[in-house]
Amino acid sequence: MKNRKSNKEVLASWHPPCAAAPGKSWYYIYRIDDTETGKVYVGQHKYKLGETPRSYMGRGGVLLKEYARRGRSPFCKDILEWVQDTDGRDAVNERERWWIKELSAMADTYNVNPGGKNTCLPETAAKAAATRKAHGYRPTAATRAKMSEASRGKPKTAEHRKHLSEHHHLKTTHVIEFADGRPSVSTTDALAKIAPMYGVDATTLRRRSARGLYTGGIRLAEMYGKQLHDNNRLLRASIMCIDPVVGDLCTMGALYCRKNRDKIAYAGVSVRACKIGDKEDERAKQARSLQDAGHGSTDPVPAGK
């Protein structure tokens, strides 16, 4: 069993040997010994001014379970090496892996990974992924944004690029309709691959399909559905309604927004039942009403804001 060091011996090795170089920080490789079982744990940590030797005692999963079961009193901590490095920690990771390999050959360890920042064995990663999938886990929008930002600009391996190429197209299914009446065909091929097969440009195919038109004898059905959605938005902006709560004139789209903002006040209000006609027709009606009332102006009156 390893004998504990005295407090003076631990404190003597606790401070960095000198000031860190510009753009770098001090990191240390530490060793935690279990005085009851003889096992060791090797890790790395960034030195913080005012930190005490036992304020950080490792974060290994197996080690933390032992802390919870037996407490921290059977464990002692020593510093193996001081390393200057940037925030990338490439040098620190390399030294941590070397120490884990050396000590693993001499004693049983609590380390389950080969070392290095955020390293993980392939079987451990596969098990974690299967667990997330089984429980229907999906990262939040904020988490996905952080993941995207972290991976931006990093070079991808040939294997990673091949995986993206093989699986990215599965997000979209294209339905090809033929002008000559042949049965439609569904495919997961990318649009850039479909268009040359029929001798058309991908951009032209997408734009004409959105208008419900054929090009090269084909069109994409799902593109027409998107255009119908856009047309519906334009339609809501052209139909006028009377707001039964406020009592003014507004577009159908504006009334939908008001209803979504104040669901209590607009409870039971049917937007479609409030429509009174096209925007231009209603403005003309208002102009005629003002003219009949003697205002003498035939300019259309702006609709409700």
C-alpha positions as YAML, in Angstrom:
chain: A
units: angstrom
residues:
- id: 1
  name: MET
  ca: [0.00, 0.00, 0.00]
- id: 2
  name: LYS
  ca: [1.12, 3.55, -0.66]
- id: 3
  name: ASN
  ca: [1.99, 5.64, 2.38]
- id: 4
  name: ARG
  ca: [0.32, 9.00, 2.62]
- id: 5
  name: LYS
  ca: [2.45, 12.09, 2.21]
- id: 6
  name: SER
  ca: [2.48, 14.70, 4.94]
- id: 7
  name: ASN
  ca: [0.71, 18.00, 4.36]
- id: 8
  name: LYS
  ca: [4.07, 19.76, 4.01]
- id: 9
  name: GLU
  ca: [5.20, 17.34, 1.30]
- id: 10
  name: VAL
  ca: [1.94, 17.72, -0.63]
- id: 11
  name: LEU
  ca: [1.95, 21.51, -0.39]
- id: 12
  name: ALA
  ca: [5.59, 21.68, -1.49]
- id: 13
  name: SER
  ca: [4.70, 20.18, -4.90]
- id: 14
  name: TRP
  ca: [1.39, 21.97, -5.21]
- id: 15
  name: HIS
  ca: [2.41, 25.27, -6.82]
- id: 16
  name: PRO
  ca: [3.60, 25.66, -10.46]
- id: 17
  name: PRO
  ca: [7.38, 25.93, -10.85]
- id: 18
  name: CYS
  ca: [7.16, 29.39, -12.48]
- id: 19
  name: ALA
  ca: [4.82, 31.83, -14.17]
- id: 20
  name: ALA
  ca: [3.08, 30.55, -17.30]
- id: 21
  name: ALA
  ca: [4.21, 31.78, -20.71]
- id: 22
  name: PRO
  ca: [1.95, 34.25, -22.58]
- id: 23
  name: GLY
  ca: [-1.09, 32.52, -24.07]
- id: 24
  name: LYS
  ca: [-0.58, 29.41, -21.96]
- id: 25
  name: SER
  ca: [-1.75, 28.09, -18.61]
- id: 26
  name: TRP
  ca: [-0.44, 25.59, -16.10]
- id: 27
  name: TYR
  ca: [-1.99, 22.13, -16.01]
- id: 28
  name: TYR
  ca: [-1.01, 19.23, -13.84]
- id: 29
  name: ILE
  ca: [-1.20, 15.47, -14.21]
- id: 30
  name: TYR
  ca: [-2.29, 14.00, -10.88]
- id: 31
  name: ARG
  ca: [-2.45, 10.56, -9.34]
- id: 32
  name: ILE
  ca: [-5.05, 9.47, -6.79]
- id: 33
  name: ASP
  ca: [-4.23, 6.38, -4.72]
- id: 34
  name: ASP
  ca: [-6.76, 4.22, -2.95]
- id: 35
  name: THR
  ca: [-4.92, 3.29, 0.26]
- id: 36
  name: GLU
  ca: [-7.33, 0.41, 0.96]
- id: 37
  name: THR
  ca: [-7.34, -1.38, -2.41]
- id: 38
  name: GLY
  ca: [-4.09, -0.20, -3.97]
- id: 39
  name: LYS
  ca: [-5.83, 1.07, -7.10]
- id: 40
  name: VAL
  ca: [-4.78, 4.33, -8.74]
- id: 41
  name: TYR
  ca: [-6.46, 6.96, -10.89]
- id: 42
  name: VAL
  ca: [-4.65, 9.35, -13.25]
- id: 43
  name: GLY
  ca: [-6.18, 12.57, -14.52]
- id: 44
  name: GLN
  ca: [-5.45, 16.14, -15.61]
- id: 45
  name: HIS
  ca: [-6.63, 19.50, -14.29]
- id: 46
  name: LYS
  ca: [-6.08, 23.19, -14.98]
- id: 47
  name: TYR
  ca: [-4.46, 24.94, -12.03]
- id: 48
  name: LYS
  ca: [-6.46, 27.75, -10.45]
- id: 49
  name: LEU
  ca: [-4.93, 30.30, -8.09]
- id: 50
  name: GLY
  ca: [-5.97, 29.62, -4.50]
- id: 51
  name: GLU
  ca: [-6.95, 26.02, -5.19]
- id: 52
  name: THR
  ca: [-6.18, 23.53, -2.42]
- id: 53
  name: PRO
  ca: [-4.73, 20.06, -3.07]
- id: 54
  name: ARG
  ca: [-7.96, 18.23, -2.22]
- id: 55
  name: SER
  ca: [-10.45, 20.71, -3.70]
- id: 56
  name: TYR
  ca: [-10.39, 18.71, -6.92]
- id: 57
  name: MET
  ca: [-10.21, 14.92, -6.59]
- id: 58
  name: GLY
  ca: [-11.00, 13.72, -10.10]
- id: 59
  name: ARG
  ca: [-14.19, 13.17, -12.07]
- id: 60
  name: GLY
  ca: [-13.88, 9.58, -13.28]
- id: 61
  name: GLY
  ca: [-17.21, 7.73, -13.20]
- id: 62
  name: VAL
  ca: [-15.88, 4.70, -11.31]
- id: 63
  name: LEU
  ca: [-13.92, 6.92, -8.93]
- id: 64
  name: LEU
  ca: [-16.98, 9.04, -8.11]
- id: 65
  name: LYS
  ca: [-18.94, 5.89, -7.27]
- id: 66
  name: GLU
  ca: [-16.22, 4.91, -4.82]
- id: 67
  name: TYR
  ca: [-16.35, 8.38, -3.23]
- id: 68
  name: ALA
  ca: [-20.11, 8.03, -2.78]
- id: 69
  name: ARG
  ca: [-19.74, 4.55, -1.27]
- id: 70
  name: ARG
  ca: [-16.71, 5.00, 0.99]
- id: 71
  name: GLY
  ca: [-16.04, 8.73, 1.21]
- id: 72
  name: ARG
  ca: [-12.79, 10.49, 0.26]
- id: 73
  name: SER
  ca: [-10.76, 9.78, 3.35]
- id: 74
  name: PRO
  ca: [-9.15, 6.53, 1.99]
- id: 75
  name: PHE
  ca: [-7.81, 8.42, -1.04]
- id: 76
  name: CYS
  ca: [-4.68, 10.55, -1.35]
- id: 77
  name: LYS
  ca: [-3.60, 12.77, -4.22]
- id: 78
  name: ASP
  ca: [-0.14, 13.46, -5.66]
- id: 79
  name: ILE
  ca: [1.00, 15.62, -8.58]
- id: 80
  name: LEU
  ca: [2.97, 13.67, -11.18]
- id: 81
  name: GLU
  ca: [3.89, 16.43, -13.62]
- id: 82
  name: TRP
  ca: [3.31, 20.11, -14.40]
- id: 83
  name: VAL
  ca: [2.62, 20.99, -18.07]
- id: 84
  name: GLN
  ca: [2.26, 24.37, -19.77]
- id: 85
  name: ASP
  ca: [-0.30, 24.28, -22.56]
- id: 86
  name: THR
  ca: [-2.91, 26.30, -24.44]
- id: 87
  name: ASP
  ca: [-6.66, 25.81, -24.05]
- id: 88
  name: GLY
  ca: [-6.48, 23.08, -26.71]
- id: 89
  name: ARG
  ca: [-4.65, 20.85, -24.19]
- id: 90
  name: ASP
  ca: [-2.88, 18.79, -26.85]
- id: 91
  name: ALA
  ca: [0.32, 18.46, -24.81]
- id: 92
  name: VAL
  ca: [-1.57, 17.77, -21.58]
- id: 93
  name: ASN
  ca: [-3.67, 15.06, -23.23]
- id: 94
  name: GLU
  ca: [-0.57, 13.38, -24.59]
- id: 95
  name: ARG
  ca: [1.13, 13.37, -21.19]
- id: 96
  name: GLU
  ca: [-2.00, 12.08, -19.45]
- id: 97
  name: ARG
  ca: [-2.22, 9.16, -21.89]
- id: 98
  name: TRP
  ca: [1.45, 8.36, -21.28]
- id: 99
  name: TRP
  ca: [1.04, 8.31, -17.49]
- id: 100
  name: ILE
  ca: [-2.10, 6.15, -17.65]
- id: 101
  name: LYS
  ca: [-0.30, 3.65, -19.86]
- id: 102
  name: GLU
  ca: [2.73, 3.55, -17.55]
- id: 103
  name: LEU
  ca: [0.81, 3.16, -14.29]
- id: 104
  name: SER
  ca: [-1.71, 0.70, -15.74]
- id: 105
  name: ALA
  ca: [1.15, -1.70, -16.35]
- id: 106
  name: MET
  ca: [2.20, -1.51, -12.66]
- id: 107
  name: ALA
  ca: [-1.11, -1.35, -10.77]
- id: 108
  name: ASP
  ca: [-4.85, -1.78, -11.13]
- id: 109
  name: THR
  ca: [-6.50, 1.53, -12.06]
- id: 110
  name: TYR
  ca: [-9.86, 3.28, -11.89]
- id: 111
  name: ASN
  ca: [-9.28, 4.68, -15.41]
- id: 112
  name: VAL
  ca: [-11.67, 3.17, -17.95]
- id: 113
  name: ASN
  ca: [-10.47, 5.31, -20.91]
- id: 114
  name: PRO
  ca: [-7.02, 5.68, -22.45]
- id: 115
  name: GLY
  ca: [-6.91, 9.33, -21.38]
- id: 116
  name: GLY
  ca: [-6.99, 12.73, -23.01]
- id: 117
  name: LYS
  ca: [-9.67, 15.39, -22.79]
- id: 118
  name: ASN
  ca: [-13.21, 14.06, -23.41]
- id: 119
  name: THR
  ca: [-11.96, 10.71, -24.65]
- id: 120
  name: CYS
  ca: [-14.29, 7.74, -24.79]
- id: 121
  name: LEU
  ca: [-13.90, 4.12, -25.79]
- id: 122
  name: PRO
  ca: [-15.86, 3.10, -28.93]
- id: 123
  name: GLU
  ca: [-17.95, 0.55, -27.01]
- id: 124
  name: THR
  ca: [-18.78, 3.17, -24.35]
- id: 125
  name: ALA
  ca: [-19.90, 5.67, -27.00]
- id: 126
  name: ALA
  ca: [-22.02, 3.01, -28.75]
- id: 127
  name: LYS
  ca: [-23.71, 2.07, -25.46]
- id: 128
  name: ALA
  ca: [-24.47, 5.73, -24.65]
- id: 129
  name: ALA
  ca: [-25.92, 6.30, -28.13]
- id: 130
  name: ALA
  ca: [-28.14, 3.20, -27.82]
- id: 131
  name: THR
  ca: [-29.43, 4.41, -24.46]
- id: 132
  name: ARG
  ca: [-30.30, 7.86, -25.82]
- id: 133
  name: LYS
  ca: [-32.08, 6.32, -28.80]
- id: 134
  name: ALA
  ca: [-34.05, 3.90, -26.63]
- id: 135
  name: HIS
  ca: [-35.35, 6.74, -24.45]
- id: 136
  name: GLY
  ca: [-36.17, 9.02, -27.38]
- id: 137
  name: TYR
  ca: [-33.60, 11.63, -26.35]
- id: 138
  name: ARG
  ca: [-33.26, 14.62, -28.68]
- id: 139
  name: PRO
  ca: [-30.93, 17.56, -27.95]
- id: 140
  name: THR
  ca: [-32.56, 20.93, -27.44]
- id: 141
  name: ALA
  ca: [-32.20, 23.71, -30.01]
- id: 142
  name: ALA
  ca: [-29.64, 25.44, -27.79]
- id: 143
  name: THR
  ca: [-27.61, 22.23, -27.46]
- id: 144
  name: ARG
  ca: [-27.69, 21.60, -31.21]
- id: 145
  name: ALA
  ca: [-26.52, 25.18, -31.82]
- id: 146
  name: LYS
  ca: [-23.58, 24.66, -29.45]
- id: 147
  name: MET
  ca: [-22.69, 21.36, -31.14]
- id: 148
  name: SER
  ca: [-22.80, 23.02, -34.55]
- id: 149
  name: GLU
  ca: [-20.62, 25.92, -33.39]
- id: 150
  name: ALA
  ca: [-18.10, 23.56, -31.78]
- id: 151
  name: SER
  ca: [-17.68, 21.49, -34.95]
- id: 152
  name: ARG
  ca: [-17.57, 24.45, -37.33]
- id: 153
  name: GLY
  ca: [-14.26, 24.80, -39.12]
- id: 154
  name: LYS
  ca: [-12.91, 21.44, -37.93]
- id: 155
  name: PRO
  ca: [-11.62, 19.18, -40.72]
- id: 156
  name: LYS
  ca: [-13.70, 16.03, -41.25]
- id: 157
  name: THR
  ca: [-12.17, 12.64, -41.83]
- id: 158
  name: ALA
  ca: [-12.81, 10.70, -45.05]
- id: 159
  name: GLU
  ca: [-14.97, 8.26, -43.07]
- id: 160
  name: HIS
  ca: [-17.05, 11.11, -41.61]
- id: 161
  name: ARG
  ca: [-17.59, 12.70, -45.05]
- id: 162
  name: LYS
  ca: [-18.67, 9.35, -46.46]
- id: 163
  name: HIS
  ca: [-21.17, 8.90, -43.61]
- id: 164
  name: LEU
  ca: [-22.65, 12.36, -44.23]
- id: 165
  name: SER
  ca: [-22.92, 11.68, -47.95]
- id: 166
  name: GLU
  ca: [-24.73, 8.37, -47.41]
- id: 167
  name: HIS
  ca: [-27.19, 9.54, -44.75]
- id: 168
  name: HIS
  ca: [-27.88, 13.24, -45.34]
- id: 169
  name: HIS
  ca: [-30.26, 12.59, -48.26]
- id: 170
  name: LEU
  ca: [-32.49, 10.43, -46.05]
- id: 171
  name: LYS
  ca: [-33.93, 13.59, -44.51]
- id: 172
  name: THR
  ca: [-35.96, 14.34, -47.67]
- id: 173
  name: THR
  ca: [-38.12, 12.12, -49.87]
- id: 174
  name: HIS
  ca: [-38.87, 13.48, -53.34]
- id: 175
  name: VAL
  ca: [-42.02, 12.43, -55.23]
- id: 176
  name: ILE
  ca: [-41.53, 12.69, -59.00]
- id: 177
  name: GLU
  ca: [-44.68, 13.19, -61.08]
- id: 178
  name: PHE
  ca: [-44.62, 12.67, -64.87]
- id: 179
  name: ALA
  ca: [-46.39, 14.81, -67.45]
- id: 180
  name: ASP
  ca: [-47.22, 11.79, -69.64]
- id: 181
  name: GLY
  ca: [-49.38, 10.21, -66.93]
- id: 182
  name: ARG
  ca: [-46.95, 7.56, -65.71]
- id: 183
  name: PRO
  ca: [-47.25, 6.57, -62.02]
- id: 184
  name: SER
  ca: [-45.31, 8.85, -59.69]
- id: 185
  name: VAL
  ca: [-42.00, 7.67, -58.22]
- id: 186
  name: SER
  ca: [-40.60, 8.28, -54.72]
- id: 187
  name: THR
  ca: [-36.86, 8.60, -54.21]
- id: 188
  name: THR
  ca: [-34.41, 9.72, -51.52]
- id: 189
  name: ASP
  ca: [-31.82, 10.86, -54.08]
- id: 190
  name: ALA
  ca: [-30.63, 14.43, -53.79]
- id: 191
  name: LEU
  ca: [-32.16, 17.04, -56.10]
- id: 192
  name: ALA
  ca: [-28.76, 17.59, -57.72]
- id: 193
  name: LYS
  ca: [-28.78, 13.91, -58.73]
- id: 194
  name: ILE
  ca: [-32.42, 13.77, -59.93]
- id: 195
  name: ALA
  ca: [-32.26, 16.77, -62.29]
- id: 196
  name: PRO
  ca: [-29.43, 15.50, -64.60]
- id: 197
  name: MET
  ca: [-31.22, 12.15, -64.98]
- id: 198
  name: TYR
  ca: [-34.03, 13.98, -66.82]
- id: 199
  name: GLY
  ca: [-31.86, 16.57, -68.54]
- id: 200
  name: VAL
  ca: [-33.00, 19.58, -66.51]
- id: 201
  name: ASP
  ca: [-31.38, 22.10, -64.19]
- id: 202
  name: ALA
  ca: [-31.90, 21.51, -60.45]
- id: 203
  name: THR
  ca: [-32.83, 25.13, -59.72]
- id: 204
  name: THR
  ca: [-35.27, 25.27, -62.65]
- id: 205
  name: LEU
  ca: [-36.84, 22.01, -61.54]
- id: 206
  name: ARG
  ca: [-37.34, 23.29, -58.02]
- id: 207
  name: ARG
  ca: [-38.81, 26.63, -59.08]
- id: 208
  name: ARG
  ca: [-41.18, 25.27, -61.74]
- id: 209
  name: SER
  ca: [-42.30, 22.46, -59.46]
- id: 210
  name: ALA
  ca: [-43.17, 25.04, -56.79]
- id: 211
  name: ARG
  ca: [-45.53, 26.63, -59.34]
- id: 212
  name: GLY
  ca: [-47.05, 23.28, -60.25]
- id: 213
  name: LEU
  ca: [-45.39, 23.26, -63.70]
- id: 214
  name: TYR
  ca: [-43.51, 20.49, -65.48]
- id: 215
  name: THR
  ca: [-39.98, 20.80, -66.84]
- id: 216
  name: GLY
  ca: [-38.35, 18.04, -68.80]
- id: 217
  name: GLY
  ca: [-41.58, 16.09, -68.40]
- id: 218
  name: ILE
  ca: [-41.39, 15.94, -64.57]
- id: 219
  name: ARG
  ca: [-42.16, 17.93, -61.44]
- id: 220
  name: LEU
  ca: [-41.66, 17.39, -57.72]
- id: 221
  name: ALA
  ca: [-44.94, 17.03, -55.85]
- id: 222
  name: GLU
  ca: [-43.64, 18.13, -52.42]
- id: 223
  name: MET
  ca: [-42.33, 21.40, -53.89]
- id: 224
  name: TYR
  ca: [-45.86, 22.29, -55.04]
- id: 225
  name: GLY
  ca: [-47.11, 21.74, -51.49]
- id: 226
  name: LYS
  ca: [-44.62, 24.32, -50.20]
- id: 227
  name: GLN
  ca: [-45.84, 26.81, -52.78]
- id: 228
  name: LEU
  ca: [-49.46, 26.22, -51.70]
- id: 229
  name: HIS
  ca: [-48.42, 27.06, -48.14]
- id: 230
  name: ASP
  ca: [-46.85, 30.33, -49.35]
- id: 231
  name: ASN
  ca: [-49.97, 31.11, -51.37]
- id: 232
  name: ASN
  ca: [-52.08, 30.56, -48.26]
- id: 233
  name: ARG
  ca: [-49.99, 33.14, -46.39]
- id: 234
  name: LEU
  ca: [-50.49, 35.65, -49.22]
- id: 235
  name: LEU
  ca: [-54.21, 34.91, -49.17]
- id: 236
  name: ARG
  ca: [-54.44, 35.72, -45.47]
- id: 237
  name: ALA
  ca: [-52.76, 39.06, -46.15]
- id: 238
  name: SER
  ca: [-55.34, 40.00, -48.81]
- id: 239
  name: ILE
  ca: [-58.60, 39.06, -47.01]
- id: 240
  name: MET
  ca: [-60.10, 41.64, -44.66]
- id: 241
  name: CYS
  ca: [-61.80, 40.87, -41.34]
- id: 242
  name: ILE
  ca: [-63.62, 42.80, -38.62]
- id: 243
  name: ASP
  ca: [-62.02, 42.23, -35.22]
- id: 244
  name: PRO
  ca: [-64.98, 41.42, -32.91]
- id: 245
  name: VAL
  ca: [-62.94, 42.28, -29.80]
- id: 246
  name: VAL
  ca: [-61.29, 45.58, -30.80]
- id: 247
  name: GLY
  ca: [-63.91, 46.51, -33.41]
- id: 248
  name: ASP
  ca: [-61.49, 47.65, -36.13]
- id: 249
  name: LEU
  ca: [-60.69, 46.43, -39.63]
- id: 250
  name: CYS
  ca: [-57.64, 44.20, -40.17]
- id: 251
  name: THR
  ca: [-56.33, 41.44, -42.42]
- id: 252
  name: MET
  ca: [-57.06, 37.81, -41.72]
- id: 253
  name: GLY
  ca: [-53.39, 37.24, -40.93]
- id: 254
  name: ALA
  ca: [-53.38, 40.08, -38.40]
- id: 255
  name: LEU
  ca: [-56.49, 38.69, -36.72]
- id: 256
  name: TYR
  ca: [-54.84, 35.26, -36.41]
- id: 257
  name: CYS
  ca: [-51.84, 36.94, -34.74]
- id: 258
  name: ARG
  ca: [-54.07, 38.82, -32.29]
- id: 259
  name: LYS
  ca: [-55.90, 35.63, -31.42]
- id: 260
  name: ASN
  ca: [-52.61, 33.80, -30.76]
- id: 261
  name: ARG
  ca: [-51.32, 36.65, -28.56]
- id: 262
  name: ASP
  ca: [-54.47, 36.92, -26.41]
- id: 263
  name: LYS
  ca: [-56.18, 33.53, -26.34]
- id: 264
  name: ILE
  ca: [-58.44, 34.50, -23.42]
- id: 265
  name: ALA
  ca: [-59.94, 37.61, -25.01]
- id: 266
  name: TYR
  ca: [-60.37, 35.86, -28.37]
- id: 267
  name: ALA
  ca: [-61.66, 32.58, -26.99]
- id: 268
  name: GLY
  ca: [-64.49, 31.34, -29.20]
- id: 269
  name: VAL
  ca: [-63.69, 33.79, -32.02]
- id: 270
  name: SER
  ca: [-63.73, 32.17, -35.46]
- id: 271
  name: VAL
  ca: [-61.41, 34.07, -37.79]
- id: 272
  name: ARG
  ca: [-63.04, 32.71, -40.93]
- id: 273
  name: ALA
  ca: [-66.44, 33.87, -39.69]
- id: 274
  name: CYS
  ca: [-65.08, 37.42, -39.35]
- id: 275
  name: LYS
  ca: [-63.88, 37.83, -42.95]
- id: 276
  name: ILE
  ca: [-65.77, 40.35, -45.09]
- id: 277
  name: GLY
  ca: [-63.97, 40.30, -48.45]
- id: 278
  name: ASP
  ca: [-60.86, 41.20, -50.35]
- id: 279
  name: LYS
  ca: [-58.64, 44.02, -49.06]
- id: 280
  name: GLU
  ca: [-58.93, 46.12, -52.22]
- id: 281
  name: ASP
  ca: [-62.72, 45.68, -52.37]
- id: 282
  name: GLU
  ca: [-63.08, 46.80, -48.76]
- id: 283
  name: ARG
  ca: [-60.94, 49.88, -49.28]
- id: 284
  name: ALA
  ca: [-63.08, 50.84, -52.25]
- id: 285
  name: LYS
  ca: [-66.21, 50.41, -50.13]
- id: 286
  name: GLN
  ca: [-64.77, 52.68, -47.44]
- id: 287
  name: ALA
  ca: [-63.90, 55.33, -50.05]
- id: 288
  name: ARG
  ca: [-67.46, 55.27, -51.44]
- id: 289
  name: SER
  ca: [-68.88, 55.53, -47.92]
- id: 290
  name: LEU
  ca: [-66.80, 58.61, -47.17]
- id: 291
  name: GLN
  ca: [-67.72, 60.16, -50.50]
- id: 292
  name: ASP
  ca: [-71.43, 59.62, -49.83]
- id: 293
  name: ALA
  ca: [-70.99, 61.18, -46.39]
- id: 294
  name: GLY
  ca: [-69.71, 64.36, -48.03]
- id: 295
  name: HIS
  ca: [-66.02, 64.17, -47.37]
- id: 296
  name: GLY
  ca: [-65.39, 64.86, -51.06]
- id: 297
  name: SER
  ca: [-62.41, 62.54, -51.42]
- id: 298
  name: THR
  ca: [-62.34, 59.45, -53.56]
- id: 299
  name: ASP
  ca: [-58.91, 58.25, -52.41]
- id: 300
  name: PRO
  ca: [-59.06, 54.83, -50.79]
- id: 301
  name: VAL
  ca: [-58.84, 54.96, -47.04]
- id: 302
  name: PRO
  ca: [-56.10, 52.84, -45.54]
- id: 303
  name: ALA
  ca: [-57.30, 49.67, -43.89]
- id: 304
  name: GLY
  ca: [-56.83, 48.94, -40.25]
- id: 305
  name: LYS
  ca: [-53.32, 48.79, -39.00]
...
